[in-house]
Amino acid sequence: MKQATITASRGSIPKNSASSRPEKLLSIQILRGIAALSVFFYHLNEPQQWIGRSASSFFDSGQAGVDIFFVISGFVIFTSTERRSYTPYNFIKDRIIRIAPMYYIFTITYLIAKYMTNTGPFTYQITDFIYSFLFIPYTNSINGQPVPILGVGWTLNYEVMFYAIFSVSLLIKNIETRIIIVSLSFFALIAGRFLLTPTDAFALRVTSPILLEFLAGIVLAYAFNKRRIITAPQGLMAISASLLTFGLAYESLSDLPRTLGYGVPAILLVLGFIACEKHLAKPAFAPLRLVGDASYSIYLTHVIVILCATSILSRHDSMSFSDKASITIITILIGWACYRFIEAPLLRAMRSIIR
C-alpha cells in the first residue's frame, strides 16, 4: 500500500519543525504487514469453492486485516494531505496511479491463473470487466457476490469512494472544517442505508458503515499530529485489548455488524501501535516492516498463489501444516518480488510520465 510519509511519535518532533519528520512511520508499515498477513491467513483457511478446504474458525478474525487497512488509509491520506497542498484533481490522479496499474495487472494474472488451473466457470460478462476496472461496486456475474473479478478488489471500491469524498474536502484549507465535511458526508451516506434500505450492490457499498473506519483513521491522524495521542503504556493496553478480542472472541465477532466486530478492534490496534511508535525501531520488527512495504503486492497476489497452490494440492483430502507453511513462504516471497521488481519501478515510471 501507499508508503507512510507521516510524522514521528509524540514528543520526538520539535513543534512546527516539519524538516525533522522521518520519511516513514514504522508503526504504519508494521501494521500494513500484519494486515496483509491477516487477510492471507483468512483466505488460506476460508471455506470457498476456489480453495476447497475446511474452515479454521480461529482465522476468521484475519478478515479484520482489511479493516486495519481502512483505518490506516484514513490516517495516511489525512496526514499526507495536511502537510502538502493538493488540488482534488492531483489527489485523485496520484491515488489512481498508486492503485490502478497493479490492480489491472493482477486482475489479468488472476484470469490467466484461473484459466490454466481450470478453476470454476469462465463466462464473464463485459460488464464484469467495465465495473471491475472502474472500481464500481456491482454484482459479479460468476458468483453473484458484490465483488469484482479479482475478489479482493472489493476493498478498493471502498478506497476509491473514500478518495472521491476526501478529494472534495481538499477545496477547504481549514483542517478542522475538512474533517467536518468528510464526517457529514459519511454520515449522510450511511443514513441512506437505514432510510432507503438499498438492495443492489452499488447502494449497499456506498451506504456501508465501513466508511466510519476511514473516518476513525482521520481522527487518529488529527490527534496524533496535534500530539494528543495516548501514551505508550496506554497503547500497549489498546493493542492487548484488540488482540484479545480477535484471539478469544473470534466466534462472536462475525455475529456483530462488521464496523463493531472488526472495526473497533482494528481501530484500537492502530491507536496502540502509533502510540508505541518510538519503541518500534528494533530489529525484531524488521521482517514485518519489509512485509509492510510489500503489503499491496502481497494483498493482490496472495489469492492467485493460493488458487494455484490449492489446485496443485487438490488431490489431497486436506491441507497439512507443511502445505500451509510452504504456501505462506511462497506468498511472501512472490509478493515481495512483485513489489521490488514490478510495483516500485512501475510507480516511479508512472509518476515521472504523468505529472
Sequence and secondary structure as in RCSB ss.txt:
>XXXX:A:sequence
MKQATITASRGSIPKNSASSRPEKLLSIQILRGIAALSVFFYHLNEPQQWIGRSASSFFDSGQAGVDIFFVISGF
VIFTSTERRSYTPYNFIKDRIIRIAPMYYIFTITYLIAKYMTNTGPFTYQITDFIYSFLFIPYTNSINGQPVPIL
GVGWTLNYEVMFYAIFSVSLLIKNIETRIIIVSLSFFALIAGRFLLTPTDAFALRVTSPILLEFLAGIVLAYAFN
KRRIITAPQGLMAISASLLTFGLAYESLSDLPRTLGYGVPAILLVLGFIACEKHLAKPAFAPLRLVGDASYSIYL
THVIVILCATSILSRHDSMSFSDKASITIITILIGWACYRFIEAPLLRAMRSIIR
>XXXX:A:secstr
         TTSS TT GGG  S  HHHHHHHHHHHHHHHHHHHT   TTT     GGGGGGGGHHHHHHHHHHH
HHHHHHHHS   HHHHHHHHHHHHHHHHHHHHHHHHHHHHHTT S     HHHHHHHHTT     TTT SS  SS
GGGHHHHHHHHHHHHHHHHTT   HHHHHHHHHHHHHHHHHHHHHH   SHHHHHHT TTHHHHHHHHHHHHHHH
TT    HHHHHHHHHHHHHHHHHSHHHHTTS HIIIIIHHHHHHHHHHHHTGGG  SGGGHHHHHHHHTHHHHHH
HHHHHHHHHHHHGGGSSS  HHHHHHHHHHHHHHHHHHIIIIIHHHHHHHHHH  
